[in-house]
Amino acid sequence: MAKPTVHLLDYVAGNIRSLVNAIEKCGYQVEMVRSPEDVKTADVICDVSDPVELVTENLDNDLRFLPWQKIILPGVGHFGHCLSSLASAGYLPVIHEHIQAGKPFFGICVGLQAIFAGSEEAPDVSGLGLVPESLKRFSATNTKDGSRKSVPCIGWNDASTAHHGQANSTNQSFYGLTPTSKYYYVHSYFAPYKPGVLEEAGWTIATATYGDESYIGAIGRGYVFATQFHPEKSGAAGLRVLKAFLDGREWSDAVPPPTNASATAKTATTTNNLTHRIIACLDVRTNDAGDLVVTKGDQYDVREKTSDKGVRNLGKPVDMARRYYEQGADEVTFLNITSFRDCPVADLPMLEILRRTSETVFVPLTIGGGIRDTVDPGTGERVSALDVAKLYFASGADKVSIGSDAVLAAEEYWANGGKLGGKTGIETISAAYGRQAVVVSVDPKRVFVKSPGDTKHATLKTALPDKDGDEYVWYACTVRGGRETRDLDVVQLVKACEAMGAGEILLNAIDRDGQNQGYDLELIRMVKGAVEIPVIASSGAGHPKHFQEVFAETGVDAALGAGMFHRGEYTVAQVKEYLGEAGMLVRPYEEF
């Protein structure tokens, strides 16, 4: 029997492959909508022997398939770019017709924002106007206490209908949403929640809070449903939401809480209401036999210390990524540390790694290495960093990580008096896909000086002087895998990258890499204090206590582990258990 079909509107909205994989995981097949005519002429999704009567305002709880095509509008990036793209391609009138006819519509992320009247992000661009409210930008400062929060908001948060009377009185779940589950959000603009206002107009609202700002995490009325979070990147909890929409189940019995949900969830410390995010990182390169393997080194030396000096082989990338997902990793990062200079761009080995991983891993995937302007060795044609990023997004990546090229771009930025050129990879990719799609991977190393006056760079007084007793350090940026040091400090780099449009900083530390002695807390505090965008701590984790320490002492947004996971010393689940016992909120792992 053929699977029922859902129609996915493709207007170059980022990582479509993961959404397709998630829909197929839910038992459906996908047909791409590539023109306005496709919306009008799409086949019904399935045969229904007893058609459901069209009711536009007060739906009953019939769980049968709806007898019309279901349209999903995904989106990442800029509100204005999304709506302008839809308008110029002629989609807006047919989307309006689809919704007004009472046919099922699901908006994801910017797809949710599109149903509102407008947004501060693009004041001159109108939304679909189904909801007569406008979106605003998160503040980087909490009004009540003056504390800071990162923008964009990136992480796992609630989508709670606890304020909704029907949900409480009937123990029913709205489109599969559950109060104990967490969902993956990545956005800078939000729809403020005003208690009771939209409910009076017939909308059901699920809310989230970031710092002291409460906003709409999901919204639905009739056959219209939308989520600010990404269900396809929210693990089992998100898959349940996606399947509930596809099955036409607006209300259903609530799902029992996961068995490993934190008992202290209501009182646990958070990062502005987000869970403490744990990322598993896989350094991938070819070994001497030409096979792609996960490896790990000490201060970037990935060869064994034995006589054969072969590349350290810790496992197969796809298998290990799936294992970490099943242990509860909140994100998976691949860092390609092989150049693949002789490969045609369209056949880069990491593309296949992403394609296969995204079939079974439903949390965000980041890919780093090789995202730069280049020449395709297969065709001799020039390929931009944006073109390379597009290939990775099409293969299943949610974010791309830029390393050495970010250092060179920052040097140019400061040489030009802090003016943007508009042509760097960071700028072009963030302009097309949103700043949340661009991570900058930073590889600084300590340089000791006797006093701050001995250098022009930003320094700090360290608790760990060098052998000569020098108590001040500045952090020099490096390129080429840490092999070349530049006259640029880490504060200069991250400020420049933030100005160019980076959405996150992946902060490594060459001095701590492979040492298992804990993160460089001094470095992390310095960088965290220099930028508003989220910072990911990396390098040095060897024990679960190091994760607890870095969250408690630096306020960092996420922490990354590698070697300790690869060698089987600790699992992601054990790290989360340790954090939970220490009173820190973590995302519970759930099964679909």
C-alpha positions in Angstrom: 0.0 0.0 0.0 1.4 3.4 -1.0 2.3 5.7 1.8 0.2 8.9 2.1 1.8 12.0 0.7 2.6 15.4 2.2 3.6 18.3 0.1 6.7 20.3 1.1 7.1 23.8 -0.3 10.7 24.2 -1.4 11.9 27.7 -1.8 15.6 27.1 -0.8 14.9 27.2 2.9 18.0 25.5 4.3 18.1 21.9 5.5 15.1 20.4 3.7 16.7 16.9 3.7 16.3 16.5 7.5 12.6 17.4 7.3 12.0 15.0 4.4 13.7 12.3 6.5 11.6 13.1 9.5 8.4 13.0 7.5 9.4 9.6 6.0 10.2 8.4 9.6 6.6 9.3 10.4 5.3 7.0 7.7 4.7 9.5 4.9 6.3 10.2 1.6 7.1 13.7 0.3 6.3 15.5 -2.9 8.1 18.8 -3.4 6.1 21.8 -4.3 8.2 23.8 -6.8 5.6 26.2 -8.3 2.4 27.9 -7.3 0.5 25.6 -9.7 1.8 22.6 -7.7 -0.2 23.9 -4.7 -3.4 24.1 -6.7 -3.1 20.8 -8.5 -1.6 18.6 -5.7 -3.3 15.2 -5.4 -5.3 14.4 -2.3 -3.1 12.7 0.2 -5.1 9.5 0.6 -8.5 7.9 -0.1 -11.0 8.4 2.6 -14.1 6.2 2.5 -16.0 8.5 4.9 -14.8 12.0 4.2 -14.5 14.4 7.2 -16.9 17.3 7.0 -15.2 20.6 6.5 -15.3 22.6 9.8 -13.2 25.7 9.9 -13.8 27.0 13.4 -14.7 24.2 15.8 -13.1 21.0 14.8 -14.0 17.8 16.5 -11.4 15.2 17.6 -11.8 12.9 14.6 -8.4 11.2 14.1 -8.9 10.2 10.5 -6.7 11.4 7.7 -8.0 14.7 6.3 -9.0 14.4 2.6 -6.9 17.2 1.3 -3.3 17.9 0.5 -1.2 18.9 3.5 1.3 21.7 2.9 4.3 22.3 5.0 6.2 25.6 4.9 9.6 25.2 6.4 12.0 28.1 6.8 15.2 29.4 8.3 16.8 32.8 8.3 15.3 36.2 7.5 11.6 37.1 7.7 11.8 39.5 4.9 13.8 37.1 2.7 11.2 34.4 3.3 8.1 36.5 2.5 9.8 38.3 -0.4 10.8 35.0 -1.9 7.3 33.6 -1.6 5.8 36.7 -3.0 8.1 37.0 -6.0 7.6 33.3 -6.9 3.8 33.8 -6.7 3.2 31.5 -3.7 1.4 34.0 -1.4 -2.0 34.0 -3.1 -2.2 30.2 -3.4 -1.1 29.7 0.2 -3.9 32.1 1.2 -6.4 30.1 -0.9 -5.1 26.8 0.6 -5.7 28.0 4.1 -9.0 29.8 3.4 -10.3 26.5 1.9 -9.7 24.8 5.3 -6.8 22.7 4.0 -4.1 21.6 6.4 -1.1 24.0 6.7 2.0 23.6 8.9 4.6 26.4 9.3 8.0 25.7 10.8 10.3 28.4 12.3 10.1 31.3 9.8 7.1 29.4 8.5 5.4 30.2 11.9 6.5 33.8 11.7 5.1 34.1 8.1 1.5 33.7 9.4 1.8 36.8 11.5 1.2 40.3 10.3 4.8 41.5 10.3 8.2 41.5 12.1 10.7 44.0 13.4 13.3 42.1 11.3 11.7 43.5 8.1 9.3 46.4 8.9 8.4 47.0 5.3 7.4 43.4 4.6 4.0 42.0 5.4 3.3 38.5 6.6 0.3 36.4 5.7 -1.7 38.2 8.4 -3.6 35.2 9.9 -2.5 36.4 13.3 -2.8 40.2 13.6 0.4 40.6 15.7 4.0 41.4 14.9 7.3 39.8 16.0 10.0 41.5 17.9 13.7 40.8 18.5 15.0 39.3 21.7 16.7 41.6 24.0 20.2 40.7 25.1 19.5 41.9 28.6 16.8 40.7 30.9 14.8 43.6 32.1 14.1 42.4 35.7 17.7 41.8 36.9 19.9 43.2 34.1 21.4 39.8 33.4 22.5 38.9 29.9 21.3 36.3 27.4 22.6 35.3 24.0 21.0 36.3 20.8 20.1 34.3 18.7 18.3 32.1 21.1 19.7 28.6 20.3 18.8 25.6 22.3 16.1 23.3 23.8 13.0 24.8 25.5 9.4 24.2 26.3 6.2 24.4 24.2 3.7 24.3 27.0 0.0 24.5 26.9 -0.3 24.4 30.7 -2.1 27.8 30.6 -4.8 26.4 28.3 -7.9 25.2 30.1 -8.9 22.5 27.6 -5.4 20.9 27.9 -5.6 20.8 31.7 -9.2 19.7 32.1 -9.1 16.8 29.6 -5.5 15.7 30.0 -5.2 16.1 26.2 -2.1 16.8 24.2 -2.2 19.6 21.5 -0.6 18.1 18.4 1.5 15.7 20.5 3.1 18.5 22.6 4.0 17.4 26.2 5.0 19.5 29.2 8.0 17.4 30.1 9.5 17.4 26.6 12.0 19.9 25.2 12.1 21.2 21.6 14.9 22.7 19.6 14.6 26.5 18.9 17.0 28.7 16.9 15.8 32.3 16.3 16.4 35.9 17.1 12.8 37.2 16.6 9.7 35.9 18.4 6.0 36.4 18.8 5.3 37.8 22.3 2.7 35.9 24.2 -0.2 38.0 25.6 -2.3 35.9 27.9 -5.8 35.3 26.6 -5.6 37.6 23.5 -5.2 35.1 20.8 -7.1 32.4 22.7 -10.2 34.6 22.5 -9.9 34.5 18.7 -9.9 30.7 18.8 -6.2 30.0 18.7 -4.5 27.4 20.9 -1.1 28.5 22.1 1.9 26.7 23.4 4.5 29.0 25.1 8.1 29.2 25.9 10.2 31.6 27.9 13.7 32.9 27.2 15.1 34.9 30.1 12.1 37.1 31.1 10.5 37.2 27.6 7.5 34.8 27.1 6.7 33.9 23.5 4.6 31.7 21.3 6.3 28.3 20.7 3.4 26.8 18.8 0.0 28.0 17.6 -3.0 26.4 15.9 -6.5 27.0 14.9 -8.6 24.9 12.5 -6.3 23.2 10.1 -3.5 25.7 10.6 -0.6 24.7 12.8 2.8 26.3 13.3 5.8 25.9 15.5 8.7 28.2 16.2 10.8 25.2 17.1 12.1 22.7 14.5 10.2 19.4 15.0 12.5 17.6 12.7 15.4 18.6 14.9 13.7 17.9 18.2 14.3 14.2 18.5 11.4 11.9 19.4 9.4 14.7 20.9 9.5 16.6 17.7 8.7 13.6 15.6 5.6 13.0 17.7 4.5 16.6 16.9 5.1 16.2 13.2 3.3 12.8 13.1 0.3 14.3 15.0 -0.1 17.0 12.3 0.3 14.5 9.4 -2.3 12.2 11.0 -4.7 15.0 11.6 -4.7 14.6 15.4 -5.2 18.1 16.8 -6.0 16.7 20.3 -5.0 13.3 21.6 -4.2 11.5 24.9 -1.2 13.0 26.6 2.1 11.1 26.3 3.6 9.8 29.6 6.8 11.6 30.7 10.1 10.0 29.7 11.4 7.7 32.4 14.7 9.6 32.6 13.1 13.1 33.0 14.9 15.1 35.6 13.1 15.0 38.9 14.4 18.5 39.6 13.2 20.0 36.4 11.1 22.7 38.0 13.9 23.9 40.2 17.0 23.1 38.2 19.3 25.8 37.0 19.0 26.7 33.3 20.6 29.0 30.7 17.8 31.5 30.6 15.2 28.7 30.6 17.1 26.6 28.0 18.5 23.3 28.9 22.3 22.8 29.3 23.2 21.8 25.8 25.7 18.9 25.3 27.3 18.5 21.9 29.2 15.5 20.6 32.0 16.4 18.2 33.6 14.1 15.7 36.9 15.0 14.0 36.7 13.2 10.6 39.6 12.5 8.3 41.0 9.9 5.9 43.3 7.4 7.5 46.4 6.0 5.7 44.2 3.4 3.9 41.9 6.2 2.5 38.9 5.4 4.8 37.0 8.1 6.5 37.3 7.6 10.3 36.7 9.5 13.5 39.9 10.5 15.1 41.2 12.5 18.1 44.6 13.9 19.0 46.5 15.7 21.6 46.8 19.4 20.6 45.7 18.4 17.1 48.2 15.6 16.6 46.0 12.7 15.5 48.6 10.1 14.8 49.3 7.2 17.2 52.3 7.4 19.4 53.3 3.8 18.4 55.9 2.9 15.9 53.5 2.7 12.9 52.4 6.4 13.5 49.1 5.7 11.8 46.1 8.0 12.0 44.2 7.2 15.2 41.0 5.3 14.2 38.2 5.6 16.8 35.3 4.5 14.6 33.0 5.1 11.7 31.4 8.6 11.6 27.8 7.7 10.8 27.6 4.9 13.4 29.2 7.0 16.1 26.8 9.9 15.4 23.8 7.7 15.7 25.2 6.2 19.0 25.6 9.7 20.5 22.1 10.7 19.3 20.7 7.6 21.1 22.6 8.5 24.2 20.9 11.9 24.2 23.3 14.3 22.5 21.6 17.6 21.9 23.7 18.3 18.7 26.3 16.5 16.6 29.2 18.3 15.0 31.4 16.9 12.3 34.8 18.7 11.8 36.4 17.6 8.5 40.1 17.8 9.1 41.0 16.4 5.7 41.3 18.8 2.8 39.9 16.6 0.0 41.7 19.0 -2.4 41.5 16.5 -5.3 37.7 15.8 -5.0 35.1 17.4 -7.2 33.1 19.7 -4.9 29.8 17.8 -5.6 31.4 14.5 -4.6 33.0 15.6 -1.3 33.0 12.6 1.0 31.5 14.6 3.9 28.3 15.1 1.9 27.5 11.4 2.0 28.3 11.3 5.7 25.7 14.0 6.3 23.1 12.4 4.0 23.4 9.1 5.9 23.5 10.6 9.3 20.5 12.8 8.8 18.4 9.6 8.1 18.6 8.5 11.7 19.8 11.5 13.7 17.1 14.0 14.4 19.0 16.7 16.3 21.0 19.6 14.7 24.0 18.7 12.6 27.0 21.0 12.1 29.7 20.5 9.5 33.1 22.3 9.6 36.1 22.3 7.3 36.4 23.3 3.7 33.7 25.9 3.7 35.5 28.6 1.7 35.9 30.1 -1.7 37.6 27.5 -3.9 38.1 26.1 -7.3 36.4 22.8 -8.2 39.2 20.4 -9.2 36.6 18.5 -11.3 35.5 21.4 -13.5 38.0 24.1 -12.9 35.2 26.5 -12.0 35.3 28.9 -9.1 33.0 27.9 -6.3 32.0 30.3 -3.5 31.8 29.5 0.2 28.1 30.1 -0.1 27.9 27.4 -2.9 29.8 24.9 -0.8 27.5 25.7 2.2 24.4 25.1 0.0 25.7 21.6 -0.8 26.1 20.8 2.9 22.7 22.2 3.7 21.1 20.1 0.9 22.9 17.0 2.3 21.5 17.4 5.9 23.6 20.1 7.7 21.8 22.7 9.8 24.9 24.8 10.4 28.3 25.3 8.8 31.4 26.0 10.8 34.1 28.3 9.4 37.7 28.2 10.9 40.8 29.6 9.3 38.9 31.7 6.7 37.2 33.5 9.6 40.6 34.6 10.9 41.6 36.0 7.6 38.3 37.7 7.2 38.7 39.3 10.7 42.1 40.6 9.8 40.7 42.2 6.7 37.8 43.6 8.7 40.0 45.4 11.2 42.4 46.5 8.4 39.5 48.3 6.8 38.6 50.1 10.0 35.9 47.8 11.1 33.9 48.1 7.8 32.1 45.1 6.3 33.0 44.1 2.8 30.0 41.9 2.2 31.9 39.2 0.3 33.2 36.9 3.1 31.8 33.5 3.6 30.4 34.5 6.9 28.5 37.4 5.4 27.2 35.7 2.3 26.0 32.5 4.1 24.4 34.4 7.0 22.6 36.7 4.5 21.1 33.8 2.7 20.4 31.4 5.5 20.4 33.5 8.7 23.2 34.0 11.2 22.1 31.0 13.2 23.4 28.8 10.3 27.0 30.1 10.7 29.3 28.9 13.4 32.9 30.3 13.7 35.4 27.7 15.1 38.1 29.5 17.0 41.5 27.9 17.8 43.4 30.3 20.1 46.6 29.5 22.1 48.0 31.3 25.1 50.8 33.8 24.8 52.3 34.8 28.2 53.5 38.4 29.0 54.8 40.0 32.1 52.3 42.8 32.1 49.4 44.1 30.0 51.6 46.9 28.7 53.9 44.3 27.0 51.3 43.7 24.2 48.6 45.6 22.3 46.2 42.7 22.7 43.5 42.1 25.2 45.0 40.3 28.3 43.9 38.7 31.5 45.6 37.8 34.7 45.8 34.0 34.8 45.7 31.8 37.8 48.1 29.5 36.0 51.4 31.4 35.4 54.0 29.9 33.1 57.4 28.5 34.2 58.9 32.0 34.2 56.2 33.3 36.5 54.5 35.5 33.9 51.0 36.0 35.1 49.3 37.7 32.1 48.2 36.0 28.8 46.6 37.0 25.6 45.1 34.5 23.3 46.5 34.4 19.8 44.4 33.1 16.9 45.7 30.4 14.7 45.0 29.0 11.3 45.8 25.7 9.4 44.8 23.5 12.3 46.8 25.4 14.9 50.0 25.2 12.9 50.3 29.0 12.2 49.8 31.8 14.8 48.5 35.2 13.7 48.9 38.7 15.2 45.2 38.7 16.1 43.7 38.1 19.5 40.6 36.1 20.3 38.5 39.1 21.3 39.3 40.9 18.0 38.3 37.7 16.1 35.0 37.1 17.8 33.9 40.7 17.7 34.7 40.9 14.0 32.8 37.6 13.3 29.8 38.7 15.2 29.7 41.9 13.2 30.0 39.9 9.9 27.0 37.8 10.8 28.2 34.7 12.7 25.5 33.2 15.0 27.7 31.1 17.3 31.3 30.8 18.5 32.8 27.3 18.8 35.6 28.1 21.2 38.5 25.6 21.2 41.7 25.9 23.2 44.9 24.4 21.7 46.5 24.4 25.1 43.7 22.2 26.6 43.0 20.0 23.6 43.3 16.3 24.5 44.5 17.0 28.0 41.3 15.9 29.8 41.9 18.5 32.5 38.8 20.6 32.0 38.0 23.6 29.9 39.9 26.8 29.8 37.5 28.8 32.0 39.5 32.0 31.8 39.3 32.0 28.0 35.6 31.1 28.0 34.7 33.9 30.4 36.7 36.4 28.3 35.0 35.5 25.0 31.5 35.1 26.6 31.9 38.7 27.9 32.9 40.0 24.5 30.0 39.0 22.4 26.2 38.6 22.5 26.0 35.5 20.3 26.1 32.0 21.9 29.4 30.5 22.8 30.2 26.7 22.8 32.9 25.6 25.1 35.3 23.1 23.6 38.7 21.4 24.4 39.7 19.7 27.6 36.7 17.8 28.8 37.7 14.5 30.5 35.0 14.0 33.1 31.3 14.9 33.6 32.4 17.3 36.4 34.1 19.4 33.7 30.7 20.1 32.0 29.1 21.0 35.3 32.1 23.3 36.1 32.0 25.2 32.8 28.3 25.8 32.9 28.3 26.9 36.5 31.4 29.2 36.3 31.1 30.8 32.9 27.5 30.8 31.9 28.5 29.3 28.5 25.6 28.3 26.2 26.7 24.8 25.3 29.6 22.4 26.0 31.2 20.0 23.6 32.9 16.7 24.2 34.9 14.4 22.0 37.7 12.1 23.1 36.0 11.1 26.4 33.0 9.9 24.4 34.9 8.3 21.6 37.1 6.3 23.9 34.1 5.1 25.9 35.3 6.6 29.2 31.9 8.3 29.6 28.7 8.4 27.6 26.6 11.5 26.8 23.9 10.0 29.0 26.3 9.8 32.0 27.2 13.5 31.6 23.6 14.5 31.6 22.9 12.3 34.6 25.7 14.0 36.4 24.4 17.5 35.5 20.9 16.5 36.6 22.2 15.4 40.0 24.0 18.7 40.3 20.7 20.5 39.8 21.2 21.5 36.2 18.3 21.1 33.7 19.1 18.8 30.7 17.0 17.5 27.9 15.6 14.0 28.7 16.1 11.4 26.0 12.9 10.0 24.6 12.1 7.3 22.1 9.7 7.7 19.1 
